[in-house]
Amino acid sequence: MEISLLLVLPLVLVATLAGFVDAIAGGGGLLTLPALLLSGLPPQLALGTNKGQSVFGSGMALYRFSRSTLLDIPRARVSALPAFLGAAAGVLLVTRLSPDVLRPLVMVLLAAVAVFLLLRPPVPTTTVMERVTRPAALAVAVAAGIGAYDGFFGPGTGTFLIMAYVGLWRDRMDAASANAKVVNFMSNLASVLAFALQGAVLWKIALPMAAGQALGGHFGALLTLKKGQPLVRTAVIVVCLALVARLGWQLI
């Protein structure tokens, strides 16, 4: 497809916002994947290109968080490899689906994630929760399972991880966001490598978006916008439902 500045510039702006949002509360993929699909990319190429740019945002956020005291290092060590392997398996599965199957599946998944984020209870933001110790096997299962989802589809991964870490380990909100970046980065890394090996990453779009992702991830990891999260979540849901309507019309 022809790549023009008028196509790339809006995608870079979306990626910058997505990197910022994703570093704070996850869900950046709910902005970038619909934007890539709306730009005309077929589903598999959109999924691969989305990973090609999002790995830079999660990497920058992880770098910033690694310099703080928020990371649970033992959990990070046992989570990294399962997240990588789970995501690789997810990519292998999704790239074996035909476009005729994948397009309606993406539509359904985006709608499901949007509805889930709309109806889910708020994640606690208290700073007095005490982190609890859980078996390493639980960290492995969470990383592998959510990593596989990230490789297969992706949007909402960071939010799901934050909810898991708050609910199971009783992380504070900021610590959960930091720890989520370990799994998120490893799953993004595995995904982009697997998609790239199959030629499913459009680098002319992914790399400019990556610059925006890195910038947004840098500032998102430094700032906490608690009051802004409901507004961002509402905007994400509107975008997703608009995409579902558009894809549904195409199917009809």
N, C-alpha and C positions, 0 to 999 in steps of 0.2 A: 504494500500500500504506500501511497505517497505521503511523505512526512513534511509538514509545513510548520512554520513558526506559530501560525494561528492555532494549530492543533496542539503543539508541544507546550506553549506558554500556559494555557489554562490547566493542563495536566500537572505542570510543575507547581503551580499555586495550590492545587488540590493536594499534591504530595507534601508540600510544606505544612499545610494545616493538618494533614493526616499524621505526619510524623510528630507534630506537637501534641495532638490529641492522644495518639497511641502511647507516647511516653508517659502520659499522666494516667490514663484510665483504660487504654486499649481501645479497639474498635476502629483504628485508622483504615483498615482494609475495607470497611463499609463505606468509605469515601472514595478510595482509589480504584477498587475493582468496578463499581458501577460507572465511574468516570471513564475507565478504559473500555468498558463494554459500550458505553454510549458514544465513544469516539469511533466505533466501527470495528474494533478488533474481534475476531472470532473467540469463542470461550476459552479454548486451550491456550491460545496466544495471549489473551488477556490475563489468565491465571499466571502464566509464566512470566510475563512482563511485570505483573504486580509484584511477584517475588523478587525480580531483578532490581526493583527500586526499594522495596520495603526492607530488605536486608541491611541497607545502609542506615536507615532510621533506627532500627532495633539495635544495630551495632553501636551507633553513636550514643544512644540512650544507655546501653549496657556499660559503655566506657565511662560515662558520667557517673552512673550509680556505683560502679566498681570502686570509685574513689571515696565512697561514703562508708558508713558503718551499717547500712541497711541490709546488705546481702547476707543470707544464711549460707556460708561457704560449704559446709558439709552437704546441705541439700542441693546446692548448685553442682557439686561434683558428681553426685549420683544421678542428677537429672539430665545433664548435658548429652550424653551418648544416647539414652533412650529417646530423647526428643529428636535427635538427628536421624536415628534409624526409623522412628515412627513416621516422620515427615517424608523420608525417602520412599517408604512403602505407600504412603498416601498419594504421592506424585505418580508412582508406577501404576496405581489403580486408576487415577483420573485420566491419565494419558492413553489408557486403553479403551476409553469410552468414545463412541462416535459423536460428532457435533450434534446430530439429531437427538441424541439422548442427553448430552451434556447441557444444551441450552435450557430446556425446561427444568432440568435438575438444578442448575444454578439459580433459576428463577425461584424455585420452591425453597432452596436453602436461604437465599437472601430474604425472602418473606418470613421464613421461620425465625431467623436470627433477629430481624427487625421487630417482630412481635414479641420475642423473648425479652429483648432489651426494653421494650415498652412496658411489659408486665412484671418484670423481675422486681423483687424487693430491693431497696437501696442497699449498697454495700456500706457496712459500718465505717465511720471515719474516726472513731474514738482513738485516742492516743494512750489509753490506759490498759489495753488488752495485753496479756502476757502470752508470748509465743510458747507453744507446747511442742514436745518432742513426739514425732510420729515414726513408725518403722520406715526404713529406707525403701522397702518394697512399695509403699504407698506413693512415695515421691517418684519412683520409677514408673508406676502405673499411670499416674497423672501426666507425667512428661510424655510418655509414649502415646497415650491415648489422645491428648490434646495436640501433640506433635503430628500424629497421623491425620487428625482433622485439619490442621494447618496446611499440611502438604496436599491434601485432597481439595480443600476449598479455601479456608483461611480467615475471612472476615469474622471478627468477634473473638479471635484467639486470645488476645491480651486480656480482654474483659473476663473470659472464662477462667483464665489462669488466676487473675486477681481474686475472683470469687472463690476459687478452690483454696487459695492460700489463706484468705481471710477466714473461710469457713472451717477448714481442716487444721491449719496450723495456728490460727488466731493471730496472723500477722496484722500489724497496723496497716492502714491503707497505703502509706508511702512505702513500707517495707514490702508489701505484696506486689506493688507496681515494680519495684526494683527486682525482686526475685523472679517475677514473670518474664523479665527481659532475658534471663539466662535461657529458658526454654524457647522463648520467642525467637531469639537470635539463632540458636542452633537449628531450630526447625526451618527458619527462613534460609539459612545457609544450605542445608541439605536440599531444600526445595529448589532453590535457584540453580544449584549444581545439576540436579536431576533434570529440570526443565531445559537448561542450557545444553546438556548432552543430547537432547532430542530436538534442538533447534527451535524451542518454543518460547524464546525470550527475544523481544524486539528491542535491541540495545539502544537504537537511535532514540527511543522513547524512554527506556528504563534508566539510562544514565543521567539525562537531564532531570528526571523525576527524583533520582537518587540524591542529587545535590540538594533538592528541596527537602527530601526526607531527612537527610543528615542535619540540615539546619533546624528543621522543626523538632527533631529528636533531641538535639542539643539543648534548645531552650525549654522544651517540654519537660525534660528531666530536671531542670533547675527550678521550675515554677510549679505551683499547685493552684489550680483554678477550681476550687470547690463549687463556688456559686455558678460557674459557667458550664458545668458538666450537664445539668438538665437540658439547657438550651442546645448544646452540641448533640446530645443524644437524640433530641427531637428532630434536629436538622438531618441527622444520619438516617433516621427512620423514614422521613419524608423522601429523601433521595432514593432509598432502597425501594419503597413502595412505588415511586414514580418509575423506576427501572422495571419492576415487576409488571406494571401496567403496560409499559412499552413492549417488553418481551412477549407478554400475553397477547397483545394486539398482533404482533408479528406471527405468532403461532396460529392465531385465528385466520 
